Amino acid sequence: MLWLLFLTLPCLGGSMPVTSGTELVGIVGGHDARAGKWPWQVSLWGVNTKNNTVIFLCGASLIHPQWVLTAAHCISGKNPVPQDFVVQVGQVRLFNDHQVQVAMVIRHPKYSLEEKGKGGADVALLKLKAPVTPSNLVRWITLPPASFTVPAGTRCWVTGWGNIGPEETLPPPYHLQEVEVPIVADEICRQQYSKTDKPIKDDMLCAGSNGRDSCMGDSGGPLVCNWRGTWFQVGVVSWGISCAHPNFPGVYARVTSFLSWIHHYVSSSP
């Protein structure tokens, strides 16, 4: 199952209730993240010009001063336009209005609108209208080399503003959550998901354990691992069955599978 979490805010402040639908993948078993700890964390918002509101769609990550990486299933519609999206950087709470305009939206060409995340290639790039300025709260994440592999059992981190339980939304003030999750071996994850009609593909990576996982509303956010003192983004929150289920870890788009596509658009060295 894929999940979508909507949080609607008028552009000039205030709030409306959280509602849920059926498309994107919150953090289960986590806690509040300290401001500046994950400076590459981005929130992605949809713009509704008819009623002057923005809708929280997904997490995302800053991978370059002017480029954001997210999940393709966070970008709806056959022909998405940049004006329909804004991002927020350097923030741990969703109620701020410092919005960054988007200049370009690019979904991976192999992504299927019908199959969504389960079909693979669940990655998308957004180019910002202007580069962001680095600070103690804003910094881009390093992408791994193509040969980079994460051994099973490695403890990595996933962050987001999604649900904190299968049926429990993140309460106000909607503070960014973090949780440490173990990488699950490919063969084990494939075996576990073989009991369903949702096969694990080569461009997917699994992580999570009973009680510790990403969940509804975290889609597009980064899965990051610290290797010899450097943080690398190894995954993009994509899909899963339930949240923090003991037999079904969270499924992520495997970043190393998309490096050539990313570098086609994004300079490898900011």
BABA-664918 format. One record per residue: residue in three letters; x, z, y of N, C-alpha, C, CB in turn. Coordinates in steps of 0.001 Angstrom, whole numbers, plus 524288, in hexadecimal, padded with zeros to 5 digits. Glycine has a CB too. Example, Ala and Ser with C-alpha at 12.3 -4.5 7.8 and 13.67 -1.06 7.14 Angstrom:
<sites>
ALA8338681E787E9C68300C81E787EE6C8339081E787F31C82C2C823567EE87
SER8323281BA87F7368356681BE47FBDC8326481EBE8001E837048165D7FDAA
</sites>
This chain:
<sites>
MET80353800007FB548000080000800008037280000804D87FC40804CE80009
LEU801F97FCF0808BF804857FCFC80DC48010F7FFF181194805A67F75E80FB4
TRP8037D80205815A88007C805318193E801538038181EDD801E480AE18189B
LEU7FD6F80481822177FDEB803A6827B27FBA38085F82A817FB1D7FE818296A
LEU7FEA280A7482E1B7FCE080EED831317FC6B80D35836DA800B1813AB830A3
PHE7F7EB80E1A8393F7F72F80CB783EBB7F6E2811AC841FD7F2338095B83F7C
LEU7F9C8811C7846377F93E815E484A217F8B38132484F587FE09819D084A16
THR7F44B813C9851E67F336810DD856A67F3F08145185B6C7EDAD80E9F85686
LEU7F6E68124B85F2F7F7C081511864127F6968116F868A17FD668172E86467
PRO7F3A38132786C867F33880FFC8713D7F8A880F388738C7EF7E8129287549
CYS7F99280AC8875F87FEC180985877F8800B780D7A87BF27FEB58042C87A62
LEU7FD368101A87EA57FED4813A1882C67FE5481955881357FBAF8129D8879A
GLY7FE2781A7F87C267FE0381FE387A6A7F8E582148877DA7FF018237887EE6
GLY7F89E8261A875C67F3F2827C8873027F43F8265986D4A7EF1D8256687573
SER7F00D8277886A627F0328265C864CF7EAC782553862B77F2B182AD8861DC
MET7EAC0822E585E2E7E5ED8220B85B4E7E6F0823AB855B17E40D81C3585BAA
PRO7E2D98243B852847E3B38261C84D347E6F88225D849F57DE888270484A8D
VAL7E98B82495846177EC6282178842417E87D81F6683E3E7F0C8824BE83F90
THR7E8FC81A6183CE47E5CA81838838BD7E94D8156B834ED7E1928148583AE8
SER7E7A0814B7830327EAEF8122F82C517E82880D89829E97EC898160D82812
GLY7EB44809C5828277E93280520825B17EC1B8040C820B17E984800748295A
THR7ED567FF2D81F8C7EFA07FE0581A767F4267FA3581ABE7EB8B7FBE5816E7
GLU7F83F7FB8481D8E7FC957F7D381D71802077FA0B81D437FC3E7F48D821E9
LEU803847FD838207E809077FF0F820B880A4C8042D81DDB80AA27FF9182650
VAL80F758054681D238112A80A2C81B298134080D3381FC98154680987816C9
GLY813C281F8B82191815B1823F08245F81974826CC820E0811458277882637
ILE81B71829AB822AD81F8482CB78202481D0A8316081D75823B782E7F8241B
VAL81E01831EC8185B81C078365181558820A3839D0813F7819158347381054
GLY81FF883EE6814B1824178429981351828638430181753826678412280E3E
GLY8276B8410881C0782B768410C8200F82A84845158244282BDB83BC682283
HIS82D268444F828AE82CA5847F482D0F82DFB84508832188304A84CDA82C52
ASP82D18847AE8369B82E258454A83BA6833DA843A883C2382CB68490884008
ALA834A283F0483E3A839EB83D1483F2983BB283EA2844A183A298371383E79
ARG8408A840288451A842BF8419184A2D8437083CA984D8A8480A8446F8497A
ALA8423F83D1485288842F2838AD8561A8489B836D3855FD8415783A3485BB8
GLY84952831CA8554C84E8682F888552E8511682F6084FE2851E183267858B9
LYS84EB2831C784BEC85119831C5846B6850DA82C678443784E6D835C18432C
TRP84C8C829AB8451D84BD1824608430484AF9820A884796847168242483F18
PRO84F0B81F8984AA284E5881CC284FA084CC48171484F098534681D05852B7
TRP84CDF8151584A3384B3080FB18493B8455A80F53847F284E5F80D59844C5
GLN842B8813CA8476583D28813B58460A839ED8114E84A6B83B358193F844DC
VAL8368980DB8848FC8333180AED84CA982D8880B8284AE4834C48050A84D0F
SER829EF80BB184E9E8245F80B3E84D4882270805F484F328211280FD184FC0
LEU81F538036B84BE081D397FE3F84D09817677FEC284E3381E317FA6484869
TRP815B37FC5285278810567FCCA8545280DE37F77085501810247FFD285973
GLY808DF7F71C853C6805E37F269854E5803137F2FD85A13801FD7F14285080
VAL802E47EEC785D0F800897EEDD862467FB1C7EC6A862168040A7EBF386644
ASN7F7467EF4A864007F1F17ED48864857F0D07ECAF86A577EDD37F103861CE
THR7F1497E7DF86C457F0A17E6FA871DC7EAF37E76F873977F2B77E1A88734C
LYS7E74C7E6FA86FE27E1C27E72A8714A7E0257EC82873507DE6B7E5B786CA1
ASN7E22C7F0A7870E07E0A97F5E68729E7E5537F9248747B7DDE57F8C386E37
ASN7E9B27F67D875807EE417F911877CB7F0377FD9F8747B7ECF37FAFD87D39
THR7F0BA7FCAB86F637F2C7800A886BE37F7487FE7A868B37EE78802B986847
VAL7FA718020A866AA7FE608009A862DB7FD3F8039485DD5803FD801C5864E9
ILE7FE32801138596A7FD048035A854518021E804158515A7F9237FFDB85129
PHE80332808CD84FB3807DE809B784C8D80742806F884751808D980FA784BC3
LEU80AF8803AD8461880AC3800A98414C80E7B802AE83D2180BF47FB1284270
CYS8136C8036083E8E8177F8041583AA081C54806AC83CEA818F57FEDE83839
GLY81FC18082F8396D825038098083AE98284C8048A83B198275C80D848371D
ALA82D0B8051183CFA830B7800BF83D368360E8031883E7F82F027FC8184161
SER83A067FFC083EB783F41801B383FE88420D7FDF884395842728027283ADF
LEU8454080033846F88487F7FD3384A8584D837FBC9847A3849AA8005084FA7
ILE84E797F6AC846E4853207F4F784407857117F24084793851937F15183F9A
HIS855CC7F1E484C94858ED7EF228507B856847F0A3855B8858FA7E8E784F94
PRO8595D7F05A85A10856FE7F1CF85F15851FC7EED48606385ADE7F0F58635E
GLN851437EA3185DFB84CB77E70D85F62849727E57185AA584E757E23F8624D
TRP84A697E7CD8561B847887E63B8516D8459B7EAF584E6184AF47E2D284DF0
VAL840D37EA7384C5A83E477EE898495183CD67EC4F843FA839587F0B084C34
LEU83DA87EF7383FEF83C3E7EE0683A99837867F13C838ED840E87EEE1836CA
THR833A87EEAE8368B82F0B7F1698349982D267EEA582FAD82AA47F19F838D5
ALA828A17F04082DB3826657EDB982917823007E91B82AD1823227F1B2825CC
ALA823257E4EB827CB820027E0578291E81A347E1948290C8212B7DBE48255D
HIS8188A7E51B8258F812F67E6308254C810FC7E959829F7811BC7E90D82051
CYS814967EB1282D52813097ED9183238811597E9918364A817817F0DB8345C
ILE812BB7E4A783556811907E06C838FE80D167DD35836B9816827DCEB83A08
SER808667DE108389F803D77DB7E8365F802E27D632838EB7FF027DEF2836F3
GLY7FFC37D30D8364A7FE3B7CE0383861801F37C9A5836DA7FDDB7CE5183E2F
LYS7FFE47C4E8836AC803107C06C8351E8070D7BEEC839477FF957BBCA833F2
ASN805907BF8183E22809047BDE48426A809747C2488466F806F87B8CE8450A
PRO80C527C66E8453480CD17CAD4848D380FB97C93484DC880FA87CF6A8462D
VAL80E2B7CB7285225810B57CA448571E8133F7CF3C8594680CB57C7F985B1C
PRO8179D7CEB185BFA81A757D34985DE4817387D6C88617681F477D191860C0
GLN813A77D46E8646D810897D77F8682380CFF7DB708657380D437D3E586B7C
ASP80C3C7DAE28605E808D87DE7385D7D80BA87E36C85BC28069E7DBB4858C7
PHE810B07E3EA85D0F813C27E85A85B308171F7EAAB85F80817307E6B5856A0
VAL817D87EFCF85F2E81BC87F2928624181E607F68685EA08194E7F55286738
VAL822F87F84F8601B8259E7FC5C85D1782716800D6860AF82A837FA2785A50
GLN8280E8054E85E4882A18809D38611282F0380BA485E4D825F880E4D86162
VAL8330680CC6861518380980E7485F1D8398B813C88615283C5E80A6186046
GLY83CD08169985E7283EF681B828605B83B2081FEF860BF8414881AB086577
GLN836D681FB485DD4832D5823B885E4183174825FB858EB82DF882181860DB
VAL8301382AF1858D782E6782D5B853F78288882E6F853E9831638326885313
ARG825EC82DBF8585B8204582E6D8589681DBB8296B85A8881ECE8331385C26
LEU8190582867858A68167E82371859B9813AB8233185EF4812C08224885582
PHE813328278B861BA80FF2827958666B812E28264086B6980D7882CCE86704
ASN817198238486B1F819D7821D786FC8818AA81C16870CE81FC7822C386F3A
ASP8194081A6B8759F81797815218770681C1781198878AF813A48156387B59
HIS820D4812C18770E8255380F78878598257A80AEF8747482A96812B387839
GLN822D7806C9875CD82237802708722C826187FE1A8735881CA78005287266
VAL828517FBF286F2B82C047F7A386FA0829467F2A586DD4831177F8B286C56
GLN829807EEA38710A826D07E9C186FDA829C57E69D86BB3826277E67D874D6
VAL826CB7E3A5868B6828FA7E07A8647E8290B7DABA8662B825C67E13485F5A
ALA82D5D7D80D8650582DF97D2978668F82D247CED386205833557D1BE868DE
MET82DF57D0B485D3582DA47CD3B858AE82C2B7D068853DA832E87CA4E857CE
VAL828E77CE2B850758275D7D0A784B8B828877CCD68471D8216B7D24184B97
ILE82B8B7CE988434082D247CB2383F0082C387CDE5839CA832FC7C98383F96
ARG828837CBFC836C3827CC7CDF38316A82B457CADB82DBC821F77CD9482FAE
HIS82CE07CD5082980830097CA7F825A682CDD7C5F38236E831DD7CE3882130
PRO82F3F7C167822DE82C427BCD28212382A107BD4281BA282FA07B8178216F
LYS82C407C09E8185E82A517C1338130A826217C5698128482EC87C26E80F73
TYR824D47C7F7816D0820BE7CBF5816A581B6D7C96B81602820DA7CF5881B9D
SER818347CBAD812B4812F87C9A4811AD80ED57CD0781458811F07C95F80BBF
LEU80BB27CA97817BF8077E7CD6F81A51803747CF5881666804E47CA0381E68
GLU802E47CC8B8120F7FF147CE0A80E19801077D29A80ABF7FDCF7C95E80AA3
GLU805E37D24A808FA807FE7D65D80588809FB7DB1E8087B80C597D42880243
LYS80B267DA6A80D7B80D447DE92810CC812477E0CE80E668092B7E2F681192
GLY8133B7E5D980F0C8182F7E80F80D55819537E757807968184D7EDA780E8F
LYS8153E7E7418046C815F77E6BC7FEC28185C7E1867FD49810CA7E7667FBF6
GLY817F47DDAC800C581A2A7D8917FFA581FE57D811800FD817387D48A8027B
GLY8221F7DC12803748279C7DBEF804EC8287B7D99680A4D82AAA7D8E9800F2
ALA82D767D93680BD382F077D725810F782C197D9DF8156382E0D7D1388113B
ASP82B4A7DEF3814D68281E7E1EF8188E82B707E3D581D24825817E69F815D0
VAL82D8B7E01E8201D830BE7E16A824A882F507DDD18292F836A77E0F782359
ALA82FE67DFDB82DE582EE77DCD48329F832987DEB2836E2829197DD5583465
LEU833CB7DB1D83A77837277DC4B83EEA8341E7DBB1843FA83BFD7D8BD83EF0
LEU835337DF14847A98330E7DE9384CE68378D7DE96850CA82F1C7E30A84E1A
LYS837BB7DA918540383BA07DA6F8582C839337DCBD85D1183D9F7D4C28592F
LEU83BF47E05885F93839FC7E2D28644A83B277DF688690983C637E849864FA
LYS837FD7DFEA86D0A838C27DCB4871B683DEE7DDE2874638344D7DD8B87588
ALA83FB57E2BB873E4844B87E43187638847677E820872A3843F77E68187BD4
PRO84C987E8248729A84F557EBFC86F5584E2B7F18987124855447EB0086F6E
VAL84E037F52386D7084D567FA9F86ECF8529F7FCF58702784AB97FDB086A4C
THR85283801178732285758803BD874B48587B80831870EC856EF805D487A68
PRO85D108083C86E8585E4080C8886ADC85EC1811BB86DB08634D80B62867D9
SER85D4C815DF86AEB85D9E81B2B86D0985DE481EEC86877858D981C74870AB
ASN85D82823EE8699385D75827BD865458585C827868623F85E5482D468675B
LEU85465824CA8645484F6082445861AD84E6B81ECC85F8E84B0A825BA86557
VAL8518581B0086134850BF8158E85FB7855D78134385DB984EA88125786459
ARG855CC81176858E385A6C80F138567F8589280BC3851EA85E8181356854AA
TRP85B4A80788850D8859B58042584C8C85C49805E78477985B1B7FE6D84DBC
ILE859A3804D68433385B868063483E0385F12801D683BFA856E28072A83A38
THR862E180345838DD866657FF758367F863E07FD1D831A486BB1801FE8351E
LEU8643B7F7FB8311C862707F57182C5A866DE7F57182861860877EFCC82D7A
PRO865B07F5F482367869D07F64081F7186C3E7F0EB81E6D867A47F87E81A5A
PRO870F47F0D381C48873237EBD781A798700D7E9D7815D1878F87EC7181905
ALA870787E4C9814CB86D677E2618109686E8D7E4CC80B4986E767DC8F8105E
SER873557E6B280A8B874E37E8E78057F873507EE98804D887AB17E86A804D0
PHE870D67F0D7808CE86FA57F66E808D586B687F7B6804DB86DF07F83180E4E
THR86C6D7FB5E80179868857FD507FDC786835803397FE3A869DE7FBA97F815
VAL863A5805407FD75862CF80AE97FDC9861DF80CF97F84A85E1980C498017B
PRO8654B810447F64986491812477F0FA85F81815617F07186930815B17EF70
ALA85D14814FB7EBF7858618180A7EADE8599081DD17EB9085654816F27E548
GLY855F4820A27EDD5856A1826337EECC858CF827787F42385A16828737EAC7
THR85ADB823897F6E385CDA8246C7FC2C8587F826867FFA285F2581F537FE81
ARG859C082A77802B1855D382CC680627855FB829FA80B65856C3832C0806DF
CYS851C08276080CBB8514682483811A084CAD826B3814B38509381E908109F
TRP84BAE8247D819388479F826A681C9F843D78226681E6484A168295382163
VAL83EE3823C781EB283AEA8204A820CF837E882345825038372981E3E81C69
THR836658207B8291D833EE822E782DA882F1281FE382F35837C28232F83242
GLY82B5F822A6831BF826AE81FF48338082292823AF835958246D81CC982F1D
TRP81E52821608376F819F082448839B38151A823F28364A818B18224083F27
GLY815B0822AF8316381130821E882E0380F06826F582BCD8129B81E56829A6
ASN80BB98264E827D58092582ACA8256880D1082E9B8230D8055F828F282136
ILE80B978339C8231F80EE4837A6820C880CD88393481B6580F2B83C778245D
GLY808CC83690819A3806A58372C8146D8032583287813638039D83C6B813D7
PRO801AA831A980E6C7FE6B82D1E80D2B7F97F82CA78106F7FCEF82D4B80793
GLU7F7308310B811EC7F269830EE815127F2FF8343E819FD7EDBE832DB811DA
GLU7F7CB834FB81BD87F8BA83885820417FBF2835C88246A7FB8483D8C81E6D
THR7F97C834B4828F37FC368320982D257FFCF835C4830157F85082F90830E3
LEU803CF83394832838075B836A5835BC80463838BA83A6F80C21833588377C
PRO8046B83DEB83B4A8015C8401883FA88042E83F5F844E180045845F183EBB
PRO8014C83FCD84936803C683FCA84E5F807D78442E84E987FF9A84076852D0
PRO80C1A843778516480D4283F368551680FE683A758529C810AE8414085960
TYR80ED58396784DB2810DD834B984B0D816D28346584B7F80E5A82FC184D5E
HIS8195F838748498F81F13838CE849CF8217A8360084522820E083E96849F9
LEU82584832FB8461D8283E8301784206829D0833B583D8882D1482D5D84447
GLN828A8831F9838BC829F7834F38341882EA5832898313D8253D8354383074
GLU83190835CD82E8E836048340E82B72835BD8369E8261183B498356182E38
VAL83781833C88221A837CF8361481CE683C4A83389819E58328E8356B819EA
GLU83EFF836B9816E284344834D181397841058331A80E54847908391D812D6
VAL8425982E6880CAF8403782C4A807D4844A082A168047983C1482804808FA
PRO8443582A8E7FF5684833828537FBE6847238228E7FACD8487482B607F6C1
ILE84B5381F887FA7784AD881A1C7F8C88499881A0C7F2F184FF4816F57F9FA
VAL845D0816E17F16E84434816707EBF784692811777E9AF83E1C816657EB70
ALA848D4811DD7E51584B4180D5E7E28E84767808E67E20384D6680EE27DD38
ASP8494F804147E2CD845E67FF847E288842FE7FF377DD558490F7FA8F7E35D
GLU845D47FFF87D9168435B7FF5E7D3F583F29803787D2FD847727FFA87CFAF
ILE84010808437D50283C2580C617D45F8374C80B1D7D79C83E68811C07D5F8
CYS838238095C7DC6E833B48081B7DFCB8308F803917DD8283596806C27E55A
ARG8334D7FF987DB898308A7FB257D92482D497FCE87D47A834747F6E87D76B
GLN82F8C800677D15B82CBB802517CCC0827E2805627CE6783055805C77C956
GLN82863808A27D275823F080BC17D43281F948084E7D667825AF80FB97D84E
TYR8210A804757D98281D19801137DBDC81B227FCE37D81F81F487FE877E0B1
SER81DB87FC447D3A681BD57F8717CFCD8168F7FA027CD8F81FCB7F7D07CB61
LYS815217FEED7CE388100F800CB7CC6F80BA87FEF17D01581016806CA7CC12
THR80D267FC787D460809577FA8E7D82C809C57F49D7D87B80A397FD197DDA8
ASP806B87F2447DBE9807147EC9A7DCB980A897EB517E15E801A47EA407DD87
LYS80E117EEF27E2BB8115B7EE587E7548171F7EE947E5B7810187F29F7EB71
PRO819667EA4B7E40E81ED67EA5C7E24C822B07EB577E6BB820247E5437DFA9
ILE826F77EDEF7E57282B2B7EED57E93182ED47EA227E91382E307F4017E7F3
LYS82F777E79D7ED7F832A07E2E37EDD3838417E42E7EF5C8303B7DF0F7F1C2
ASP83BA27E0337EEF8841287E1027F011842337E2837F5BA8442C7DC297EEBD
ASP83EB07E0F57F95283F927E2397FED383CEF7E7558006883D9A7DDCD80245
MET83BC57EA977FC86839657EFB57FD7F83D027F4157FBA78340C7F01F7FABD
LEU83C757F8937FE1883F917FD327FCF483BD7801D27FCAE843F17FE158012B
CYS83CB9805637F90A83931809D77F86583BDF80EFD7F9C48372680A0D7F2CB
ALA838F1812897FC1D83AFC817B57FD818367181B817FDE983E1F81787802BC
GLY8377B820767FCA483375824757FD0A83335827BA7F82182E30822007FE1C
SER8309682C147F87D82FDA82F917F40982AAC8325D7F4C183479833907F382
ASN8292B8355C7F0E182441838357F1268243983BC87F5EE8235E83B677EC1B
GLY820B283ABE7F9918203F83E057FE358239C83C58802C48218F8436C7FCD9
ARG826C4838328022E82A2E836628067382A08830718068782FF78386F805C4
ASP827B282E5480ABB826D0828B180ABB8250E826EF81021822B98272680691
SER82531821CD810F88227581F858156D81CBC81EE4813E2824F181A2181719
CYS8196281DF1817BB813C881DB78169D8111481A3E81A94811598233A816A4
MET80BEE81A7681AB1808D48173481E2D80A84817F1823D6803068187381D92
GLY80BCA813A58267A80D5C813DF82BED813318138082CDA80B6E818BA82E3D
ASP8165A8139F828B881C0C813548295281E3880DCE828C081EA2816D382560
SER81AFE80A198275481CCC804CC826588205A802CC82AA68183480131825BB
GLY824387FFC18291D827CD7FD6B82CDA82C3D800E982E7A824EB7FBCF83182
GLY82BCC805FF82D4A82FDA809AD82ED0834B48094D82B6D82DC380F1F82EA0
PRO838F580BB682D2283DF180B2F82A6483EE480F47826258424580B6F82E3F
LEU8412B80D73821D784381810D981DE6849588107C81EC0841E480F3D8181D
VAL84BEB814DB81FFD8516A814C9821788549A8186B81DFB8520D8165982735
CYS85971816DB81CF585D0A819F3819C68622981AA181CB985E008175281460
ASN8647C81F3A81C3D8698A8204281EB286DD481F4481AB3869D7825F5820D9
TRP8713581B8381BE78757F81A278186A87A9D81AA381B61874D18148E8162F
ARG87DBE81E83819EB882DA81F7E81C5988271820118223F886A181B1A81B09
GLY87E6C822D1823E887DD4824168296987ADE8202382CA6882F3824CD82BB2
THR8794081BD782A4F8763F817DE82D1B870CF8176282AD28790A8129482CED
TRP86CF08174282E38867958167A82C7C8667E810AB82BDF863B2818F683058
PHE8646D80F2982762862E5809CC8265085D0C809A58251A866218077D821B7
GLN85A7280590826F085502804D48255F854D98018F82070851C880237829C7
VAL852CB803D581C498529C801208173F84D2E7FF2B815E785484804B0812F8
GLY849268014C8187F843D97FFC681720840297FFCB81BBB841CA8034A81301
VAL83BCA7FD0481B18837837FCF281EDE832997FEAA81BEC836CE7F75482175
VAL82FEA802B181DD582B43804AC81B248275D8003881A57828B48093781E49
SER825C37FF68815658227F7FAE88143081D4A7FC63811AB8256A7F740810A7
TRP81D677FE9980CF78187A7FFB280A4481950803E2806198163A7FAA9807C6
GLY8153180529803568157E809157FF3D8101F80A447FD148180780E0C80145
ILE80FFE80DA07F92D80B1A80F747F6E280A998153E7F81080AE680E657F0DA
SER80668816AD7FACE805AD81BF87FCAA80A5F81D7880008804F681FD77F806
CYS80B448228B800C180FC38246C803C581240828EC800CE80E1E8262A80969
ALA8176B828B98003881A5982CDE7FD908187982DB87F7FF819EB831F180099
HIS816AD829957F57F814ED829DE7F00F819AC82A6E7EC83811AD824F47EE8B
PRO8197C82DE17E89981E2282EBF7E54E81FDE829EA7E24F81D12833137E17A
ASN81C4F8264F7E13481DB3821BD7DE1681E2E81CAD7E12E819C4821037D9EA
PHE81D0981CE57E63D81D37818247E95D82009819277EE84817AB816137EA62
PRO8251F818587EEB582804819187F39E826708150A7F7A882DEF818D07F2A6
GLY827CB816067FC90826B38124C800AF829E880D5B7FFF4827C9814B480603
VAL827A9808F68019782A49803EA8010382BD0801E88066C826B57FFE17FE20
TYR830AA80020806D8832F27FE6380BC7834F57F8D280B3B837648021480D81
ALA834C47F5EA80F838377B7F0E980F9F83D597F20780FAE835CA7ED888147B
ARG8403B7EF8880C36845DE7F07880BAB848C47ED6780FEC847D97EEDB80613
VAL84B2C7F0248139084D847ED9E81820851C47E9B8816A284FC47F1B481BC3
THR854EF7EAEB812B0859287E751811498571D7E20A80F6B85C907E9BC80D13
SER8523F7E1DC80DAA84FF77DCE380BEE84ECD7D9418107A84AFC7DDE0808DB
PHE84ED47DB558153D84D267D844819C1851597D7CC81DF1848547DAA881C18
LEU856297D93A81CAF85A417D949820AA85B457D3E6822F885F407DB6C81E60
SER85B8B7CFDB81FB585CA67CAA7821D1858497C8DE8257285D607C6B081D5F
TRP8536B7CA068240684F007C8A48275F84F3C7CBAE82C7F849CB7C9B58248B
ILE850537D0BE82C3C850B17D3F3830F88550E7D1ED83480851A97D9C082F8D
HIS859AB7D0EC8323D85E207CF4B8356985D837C9BC837888631B7CFAB83237
HIS859EC7C6C98355D858BD7C1AB83790856A37C22A83D1B854D07BEC98341F
TYR853E67C67583E108519B7C76784332854987CB848466284BFD7C9198428F
VAL856C57CF56843A2859017D3E58463885EF47D3D8845B4856BA7D8FB843E7
SER861937D465849F2867497D4D2849D1868C67D98F8468D8699B7D54184F74
SER86C9B7D8DB8432686E1B7DD2883FB0870E47E17F842938718B7DB2A83B57
SER872FD7E05784728875BA7E46B84A298739B7E47D84FB987BC77E37984A2E
PRO870577E85B8510386E057E8A985641872247E88485A8E86AC77EDA0856C6
</sites>
